[in-house]
Amino acid sequence: LANVEEDNWEWHTFDTIKGGDYLVDQDAAEVMAKEAIDAVLDLEKMGLPFNRTPEGKIDQRRFGGHTRDHGKAPVRRADGKKVVAGVVSYELATGEIHV
C-alpha cells in the first residue's frame, strides 16, 4: 500500500521468509506478497473497516520481525472480529470463502 512509508513486495517477501525461519515456502511467500495489496483492497470493498491516516488512507504500521520501518504489517483494523465475521457471513451466503 505504501500509505505511510515506502513499501514493496520484495521487502514483504523477505520479511515473511525470514520471520518463518526460512522454513516458509518461498514461492508461496512471493505470491502472497505480490497479491497483498489487492487482497487488502478487496477486504475494503467488502466493507471491512480499516483505521485511516489523517489523509484518509488505510493505516499501516511496522510489525513483528520487519527489517525496515516500511509499513509491512497487517494493516490496522478497527476491530479484528469484523474480519472473521465478514468471512463467515460471506461463506454462509455463497458456500465459498474468498480472501
HUFEN-V962807 format. One record per pair of residues at least 24 apart in sequence whose C-alpha atoms are under 6 Angstrom apart, sorted by the first residue. I is the first residue (numbers start at 1). GAP is how many residues later the second one is. Records with the same first field share a line. If there is no record, write none. Layout:
# HUFEN-V962807
I: GAP  GAP
This chain:
# HUFEN-V962807
1: 36
5: 65
6: 64
7: 63
9: 24  25
15: 51
19: 46
49: 29
50: 26  27  28
51: 25  26  27
